[in-house]
Amino acid sequence: MAAILSTGLLLALGTLPWELDLRTDARAFQDGVGDGQLDANATVEYDTPSLRLRASGGSAVLLRETAERGTANFLGRGNVALEWQPDPRTQARMRQLLLVGPTDLSWIAYAPDTPLPLFVLNVGSPIIGSLNESTLTIIDHALTRSLHLSGSAGFAISGGFSARDQATLPQTRTAQAGGAVSWSERREALSLAIAGARGWISTPADTVQLSATGSWRHAFTGASELALVNEPFVRLNERVPRTRYETELTGGVAFLGGNGVGAQHGLVPTGGVMLRRDEQARRPGTLALRFTLRYAPVPDAATGTVLPRFEGFASADVRLARQWTFLARGSAGYAPNPDPSSARLLTQGGLGLAYEPVAGLVVSAMARVARIPQTEWAGVVTTTLTQIGRL
């Protein structure tokens, strides 16, 4: 009886949309071997006028062709996002992420428009057990219609799971906090933010990072105006058809400290530029474009220390016909003073086509190449099936 009453109360107070995603990857490499990967994920959402809760969980199965490279590896993951608005001027958001299990550290595990990390392996490298957990809380308060204050605090764990895994991939525990003030009016937004982070590494070593950043964002469309201060929450059963088009410039300074092998100290300038254009219409000729170039400190997974780095990444989707889309992806990362175990320059990119015969089913094929620093080629065929419903 209690279960029936609880279910009835949930249905009366809010809606329960759900989404199931199934993704398969078939990969072929230049050495003649291949991998297969299966990703399954389920998401449910609870929504009321003042509370939104989204929870998802799933697993990834990586199948490797030869016994020398391993057989089947299972990675479990969970994600919870909570958004609470106690009054019209205050909003609190919490995000919890957990990934546990064998992890592929090769370049093929990263999207082609994602800059490769400082520590990346080739496609024949062994799988390493890892633990990734992060908790982040953000509170935003509107002093006026245009002026907002926000604060954030979080804790994260990333790296090898066992002591054996940490010999290759050190584990880092990081505590972080920050605050920001932002002003927006029509299609312009200005913000000033300060942040600090302290990391404890299993090597052992520790890192300290303090930063101050200013940014200017400009929205070209009404859909982008809504995202100038807070990223809009998109429900599972909601598809935003409006074009989103915006730019962002950032600049600031960061202080690096800590101890350990390769640790850097002193002030480092930071900066970046971003262009985003999302057009979801299905008519031929529509274009979705994203481009980002930045210079900022990033963590080195091989040592846990933080190093300054240039990063650039871009993606373009061009609708050739109602069911066909051309895909282009690319990224690059350059570290002026890398750790001896890391490469100075890493790049990757790919070209492909996506075919959507019916809503919720996409089949894509892409040729990819990476320089890590030797050149490696791969061909990838991906099938994505999405089913959306409501309880």
C-alpha positions in Angstrom: 0.0 0.0 0.0 2.8 2.4 0.9 4.5 1.8 -2.5 1.2 2.5 -4.3 0.6 5.7 -2.4 4.2 6.8 -3.1 3.9 6.2 -6.8 0.6 8.0 -6.9 2.1 11.0 -5.1 5.0 11.2 -7.6 2.7 11.1 -10.5 0.4 13.7 -9.0 3.2 16.1 -8.1 5.3 15.9 -11.2 6.0 14.1 -14.4 8.4 11.1 -15.0 9.8 11.1 -18.5 12.4 8.5 -19.3 15.0 7.9 -21.9 16.9 4.8 -23.0 20.1 5.1 -25.1 21.9 2.2 -26.8 25.2 2.9 -28.6 27.4 0.5 -30.5 30.9 1.2 -31.9 32.8 -1.0 -34.4 36.4 0.1 -34.8 39.2 -1.0 -37.1 42.8 0.1 -36.7 45.8 0.4 -39.0 47.5 -2.7 -37.5 44.6 -4.9 -38.8 42.8 -5.5 -35.4 39.6 -4.0 -34.1 37.5 -3.3 -31.1 33.8 -3.2 -30.3 32.1 -1.2 -27.7 28.5 -1.3 -26.4 27.1 1.5 -24.2 23.7 1.3 -22.5 22.2 4.1 -20.5 18.9 4.8 -18.8 17.7 8.2 -17.6 14.6 9.2 -15.6 13.5 12.7 -14.7 11.2 14.1 -12.0 10.0 17.6 -12.5 7.9 20.0 -10.5 7.6 23.8 -10.6 10.4 24.2 -8.0 12.4 20.9 -8.3 14.0 19.0 -11.1 15.8 15.7 -10.5 17.5 13.7 -13.3 19.2 10.4 -12.6 20.9 8.1 -15.0 22.9 4.9 -14.9 24.4 2.5 -17.3 27.5 0.5 -18.3 30.0 0.3 -21.1 31.3 -3.0 -22.4 34.6 -2.9 -24.4 35.4 -6.0 -26.5 38.9 -6.4 -27.7 39.8 -8.7 -30.6 42.9 -10.5 -29.4 43.6 -12.2 -26.1 46.9 -10.3 -25.7 44.9 -7.0 -25.7 42.2 -8.3 -23.3 38.7 -9.7 -23.7 35.7 -8.0 -22.2 35.9 -5.0 -19.9 32.9 -3.5 -18.0 32.7 0.1 -16.9 29.8 1.2 -14.6 28.6 4.8 -14.3 25.9 6.9 -12.6 25.0 10.5 -12.7 22.5 12.6 -10.7 21.6 16.2 -11.4 19.3 18.2 -9.0 18.0 21.7 -9.5 16.0 23.4 -6.8 14.4 26.8 -6.9 13.1 27.8 -3.5 12.1 31.2 -4.8 12.0 33.0 -8.1 15.4 34.7 -7.4 17.4 31.8 -6.0 18.5 28.6 -7.6 20.6 25.7 -6.3 22.1 22.9 -8.5 23.9 19.8 -7.5 25.7 17.3 -9.7 27.0 13.9 -8.7 29.0 11.7 -11.1 30.5 8.2 -10.5 32.6 6.1 -12.9 34.1 2.8 -11.7 35.8 0.1 -13.7 38.4 -0.7 -16.4 39.1 2.4 -18.5 40.5 2.8 -22.0 43.2 5.5 -21.9 43.8 5.4 -25.7 43.0 8.3 -28.0 40.1 6.4 -29.6 38.2 6.7 -26.2 37.9 10.4 -26.6 35.6 12.3 -29.0 37.5 13.7 -32.0 36.6 17.3 -31.1 37.9 16.8 -27.5 41.6 17.8 -26.9 43.6 14.7 -25.9 44.8 14.8 -22.4 48.5 15.2 -21.6 48.6 11.5 -20.7 47.2 9.4 -23.6 48.1 5.9 -24.9 48.0 4.2 -28.3 45.2 1.8 -29.2 47.1 -1.3 -28.3 47.7 -0.2 -24.7 46.3 -2.2 -21.8 43.1 -1.3 -19.9 43.6 0.3 -16.5 41.1 0.2 -13.6 40.0 3.7 -12.6 37.7 5.6 -10.2 36.2 8.9 -11.1 33.9 10.6 -8.7 32.8 14.3 -8.5 30.4 16.3 -6.5 29.6 19.9 -7.3 27.1 22.3 -5.8 26.2 25.7 -7.3 24.0 28.4 -5.8 22.9 31.4 -7.9 21.0 34.4 -6.6 19.5 37.3 -8.6 20.1 40.6 -6.8 18.2 42.3 -9.7 16.9 41.2 -13.1 20.4 41.8 -14.5 22.8 41.3 -11.6 23.5 37.8 -10.3 25.8 36.3 -7.6 26.8 32.7 -7.6 29.0 30.4 -5.5 30.2 26.9 -6.0 32.0 24.1 -4.0 33.0 20.6 -5.0 35.1 17.6 -4.4 36.5 15.1 -6.9 38.5 11.9 -7.1 40.1 10.7 -10.3 42.8 8.2 -11.2 43.7 4.6 -10.8 41.5 2.3 -8.7 44.0 0.0 -7.0 47.6 0.6 -5.9 48.7 -1.3 -9.0 46.6 1.0 -11.3 47.9 4.1 -9.5 51.4 3.2 -10.5 50.4 4.1 -14.0 47.6 6.5 -13.4 48.0 8.4 -10.0 44.9 9.1 -8.1 44.1 12.8 -7.3 41.7 14.1 -4.7 40.7 17.7 -5.4 38.7 20.2 -3.3 37.5 23.4 -5.1 35.4 26.5 -4.4 34.6 29.7 -6.3 32.4 32.7 -6.6 31.2 35.0 -9.5 29.3 38.1 -10.1 27.6 38.6 -13.5 25.6 41.2 -15.3 23.5 40.7 -18.3 21.3 43.0 -20.4 19.6 42.0 -23.6 22.3 40.2 -25.6 25.4 41.1 -23.6 26.8 39.5 -20.4 29.8 40.3 -18.3 31.2 38.3 -15.4 34.1 38.2 -13.0 34.9 35.0 -11.2 37.5 33.8 -8.7 38.2 30.1 -7.9 40.6 28.0 -5.9 41.5 24.3 -5.9 43.7 22.1 -3.8 44.8 18.6 -5.0 46.3 15.7 -3.1 48.1 13.2 -5.3 49.0 9.6 -4.6 52.5 10.0 -5.9 52.6 11.7 -3.2 52.5 15.4 -4.1 50.0 18.2 -3.9 48.8 21.1 -6.1 47.4 24.6 -5.5 45.6 26.6 -8.1 44.0 30.1 -7.7 42.5 32.0 -10.6 40.6 35.2 -11.5 38.8 35.4 -14.8 36.7 37.9 -16.6 34.4 37.1 -19.6 32.2 38.8 -22.1 29.4 36.9 -23.9 27.3 38.1 -26.8 24.1 36.4 -28.0 23.0 36.7 -31.6 19.7 35.0 -31.1 16.9 34.8 -28.5 17.7 31.2 -27.6 21.3 32.3 -26.7 20.0 35.2 -24.5 18.4 32.6 -22.2 21.8 31.0 -21.6 23.8 34.2 -20.9 23.6 33.8 -17.1 22.4 30.2 -16.6 22.4 27.3 -19.0 18.8 26.5 -19.6 17.5 23.1 -18.4 16.4 21.0 -21.3 13.9 18.2 -20.3 14.2 14.7 -21.7 11.1 15.0 -23.9 11.9 18.5 -25.0 13.7 19.4 -28.2 14.6 23.0 -28.7 14.2 23.9 -32.4 15.4 27.5 -32.1 18.9 28.5 -33.5 21.5 29.2 -30.8 24.3 31.5 -31.9 26.8 33.2 -29.5 30.4 34.2 -28.8 32.5 34.4 -25.7 35.8 36.0 -24.8 37.7 35.2 -21.5 40.9 36.5 -19.9 42.5 36.3 -16.6 45.4 35.0 -14.5 46.1 31.8 -12.5 48.5 31.1 -9.7 50.1 27.6 -9.6 51.7 26.1 -6.6 52.4 22.8 -4.8 55.2 20.3 -4.7 56.1 17.1 -6.6 57.8 16.1 -9.8 57.1 18.6 -12.6 55.2 21.0 -10.4 55.1 24.6 -11.7 54.9 27.8 -9.7 54.0 31.3 -10.3 51.5 33.4 -12.3 50.1 32.2 -15.6 47.9 34.2 -18.0 44.7 32.6 -19.2 42.4 33.4 -22.1 40.1 32.0 -24.6 37.6 32.6 -27.4 34.5 30.6 -28.2 32.0 30.5 -31.1 28.9 28.4 -31.0 26.1 28.0 -33.5 23.5 25.3 -33.0 20.8 24.9 -35.7 18.5 21.9 -35.2 16.3 22.3 -38.2 16.3 19.3 -40.6 16.2 21.3 -43.9 19.2 21.0 -46.2 22.0 23.6 -45.7 21.6 24.1 -42.0 24.9 24.4 -40.1 25.9 23.7 -36.5 29.4 25.0 -35.6 31.5 25.1 -32.4 35.0 26.5 -32.1 37.0 27.1 -29.0 40.6 28.2 -28.5 42.0 28.6 -24.9 45.2 28.8 -22.9 44.9 27.6 -19.3 46.3 25.2 -16.7 45.2 21.6 -17.1 46.0 18.5 -15.0 48.5 15.9 -16.1 47.0 12.5 -15.3 50.5 10.8 -15.4 51.7 12.9 -12.5 48.7 14.7 -11.1 50.4 18.1 -11.5 48.9 21.1 -13.3 50.6 22.5 -16.5 49.7 25.4 -18.7 48.5 24.4 -22.2 47.1 25.7 -25.4 43.9 23.8 -26.5 41.8 24.2 -29.6 38.8 22.2 -30.8 36.1 22.5 -33.4 33.1 20.7 -34.9 30.8 21.3 -37.8 27.6 19.5 -38.8 26.2 20.3 -42.3 22.8 19.0 -43.2 23.1 17.6 -46.8 19.6 16.3 -47.0 16.8 15.7 -44.5 18.3 12.4 -43.4 22.0 12.9 -44.2 24.5 15.1 -42.3 28.2 15.7 -43.0 30.4 15.6 -39.8 33.8 17.2 -39.3 35.7 17.1 -36.0 39.2 18.2 -34.8 41.2 19.2 -31.8 44.8 20.0 -30.8 46.7 20.5 -27.5 50.1 22.1 -27.1 52.1 22.2 -23.8 55.1 24.5 -23.9 56.8 22.8 -21.0 55.3 19.2 -20.7 56.3 16.5 -18.3 59.1 14.3 -19.8 56.6 11.4 -20.1 54.1 13.5 -22.0 54.1 14.7 -25.6 54.4 18.4 -26.4 51.8 18.4 -29.3 48.8 16.1 -29.6 46.2 16.3 -32.4 43.3 14.3 -33.7 40.4 14.7 -36.2 37.9 13.0 -38.3 35.4 13.2 -41.2 32.2 11.3 -41.5 28.5 11.0 -42.5 25.4 10.4 -40.3 22.2 8.8 -41.6 18.9 9.1 -39.6 16.3 6.9 -41.3 13.8 7.4 -38.4 13.6 9.5 -35.4 15.8 8.2 -32.6 18.0 6.0 -34.8 21.3 7.4 -36.1 24.0 5.4 -38.1 27.3 7.2 -38.6 30.7 6.3 -40.1 33.9 8.3 -39.6 37.5 8.0 -40.5 39.8 9.3 -37.7 43.5 10.0 -37.3 45.6 10.9 -34.3 49.1 12.1 -33.8 50.3 10.9 -30.3 53.1 11.6 -31.4 53.2 8.8 -33.9 50.3 8.8 -36.4 47.5 6.3 -35.9 44.4 5.7 -38.1 41.1 4.3 -37.2 37.7 3.8 -38.9 34.6 3.9 -36.7 31.0 2.9 -37.4 28.5 4.0 -34.8 24.8 3.1 -34.2 22.8 5.1 -31.7 19.3 4.2 -30.7 17.3 6.5 -28.4 13.8 5.8 -27.0 11.9 8.4 -25.0 8.7 7.8 -23.0 6.7 8.9 -20.0 5.5 7.0 -17.0 
